[in-house]
């Protein structure tokens, strides 16, 4: 470096020191506090320095930022790092540990309303063990995940009530005890913040109810006991037609019990037992942005280097360039300038007032940025008049309308074994001119078969499918769409216009498999709400009568896993086998609709700790169920929506800075950090995030070595991307029949037996899980 250049940098550094001292004096006079100099600090910050980078310096800073925010504490590069205090102009304040601009570690956040949170933070979120005290006096002490109560915790309400137990996504769920200030208490199961499941309610007068609950009231089998030993046993419901039971008096029972009515429990005993609502927070810690000070001195500016995504990320001429509002947690804790992108020295040009150190350009350049898959037109061909399957679609819609619209028992979820009988099927004739039970139609005459209608009606109820919406989606004015080509099995697929439901034609053997396992399937999806197996809504058959060959078309109606407001950019079908497990499309033809396979996979999916634990448990349960039913050849369908995409169509890694105005391609909805926080603020929207649906996560890019062409799990690169994930287990109707056994025997002669898909269900389950647990991993800080 020339003497003139060195002199310029030194003078700039001297000016910065003078301004820093002046800022410290102003801070002391305004806030009435004193800040130790770096020389007087007795703490050892060697670990912090190593975190920030060997070439970076950590020092104590006092900053009154141009927007009025104030920070005092340890500073590194262009952001807080270490111990520090940040005061926003709206009155919010954080005091505690920072890591590259993110609240990370132990700290205390306070709101202007008087509410406080003291505990652990992670990536800007309240995450870990912590205590929240609301402005109304409510307190919660326990575990948090991404700003939500999640795990074990105790909440004391200002009115004297308290709850201790399990929480999920901010609401009581699992086992817990709620006690009212009058002494009444409930101990048992909760779901989505309400009493639901099995539990016991004890009144302060000694009365007690043990049994099933739904929506905070007794529903189902239960027993009501009096202190004298009398009891009432029966089926409980607010609907009097379903309420029935028997009263058993004790030897010492009073006559008052004889006049008791079960309705009193609903109308009197539980009337004032109201569960206190959750507290509302005006703004979350992860929503608070940091004002990062930057300066623009001089006119001569060298050309800036390109960031990893090919954009000029440093020294952009923008309004208000002296101060940049930066949500550090939204970018993985990196500075506004890419952390891996050391700034070139710009003598006489732009100099950061925070760090006047000289940075040496790193000659190692990353590879080209990943591109977002090219956009594809909407899936499927609309089935309009003249299409070869137009009449079949009309028949299907007429049959569905008839089946769903037909009144059925409103009964409970407990089904009799006869409902699953393979002979439980009904034929209905649809003549063109109509009949007593069917409307006239323009199609040819056909017959319609319903398989186990009560079971599928109850499944739709279990999956919370509204009957009217279901009919409207499939049988409304909008036509179905036929996918361009049948699957490998020869089945055809149809999508409803709103993308909510998928209809698949089936072979007779698949129908037999589903009917055989229907009882076990029903019990499984009822027991495990978070099951990842395909949701089935109806099984039907159409027999065309007006043709020389009266063919039967059997089909199943399923939920569409990828029905979302977010564009699915990447799709993977994963089995854990390698033979033939790659797409047959050339790279130039791959778009966002292309289904990639095991050998095409170039990511490791990283889930937040509690989600990862739930995922592993559910994969085990689902695979055990499929193994017991002798099912194999299923796969995990995974969809990814990339949250950060540049205007040039490059995927922006986590931690890379996106300049203002750089957004995703128009028409591709994006869940930003602000959107995520708003989602967490609104309890009514928490239900949209479930295991396998709308899940915020990260993926780590992997690279395949040239000599490992058939290696399933490849090497991670350390490059991460923020995504929204969708996944579920599909193709669960292939049993290990004679054809699959022959396929296994034949291919085992030609190929490695462990690489082929057709293997024994036990071996298939073990191999599938082993692979899935390698490509899914727990997120680490």
Secondary structure, 3 states (H helix, E strand, C coil): CCHHHHHHHHHHHHHHHHHHHHHHHHHHHHHCCCCCCHHHCCCCCHHHHHHHCCCCCEEEEEEECCCCCEEEEEEECCEEEEEEEEECCCCCEEEEEEECCEEEEEEEEECCCCCEEEEEEECCEEEEEEEEECCCCCEEEEEEECCEEEEEEEEECCCCCEEEEEEECCEEEEEEEEECCCCCEEEEEEECCEEEEEEEEECCCCCEEEEEEECCEEEEEEEEECCCCCEEEEEECCCCCCCEEEEECCCCCCHHHHHCCCHHHHHHHCCCCCCCCCCCCCCCHHHCCEEEECCCCCCCCCCCCECCCCCECCCCCCCCCCEEEECHHHHCCCCCCCCCCCCCCCCCCCCCCCCCCCCCCCCCCCCCCCECCECCCCCCEECCCCCCCHHHHHHHHHHHHHHHHCCCCCCCCCCCHHHHCCCCEEEEEECCCCCCCCCCCCCCCEEEEEECHHHHHHHHHHCCCCHHHHHHHHHCCCCCEECCCCCCCCCCEEECCCCCEEEEEECHHHHHHHHHHHHHHHHHHHHCCCCCECCEEEEEEEEECCCCCCCEEEEEEEECCCCCCCCCCEEEEECCCCCCCCCCCCHHHCECCCEEEHHHCCEEEEECHHHHHHHHHHHHHHHHHHHHCCECCCEEEEEEEECCECCCCEECCCCCCCCCCCCCCCCCCCCCHHHHHHHHHCHHHHHHCECCECEEEEEEEEECCCCCCCCCCCEEEEEEEEEEEEEEEECCCCECCHHHHHHHHHHHHHCCCCCCCCCCHHHHHHHHHHHHHHHEEECCC
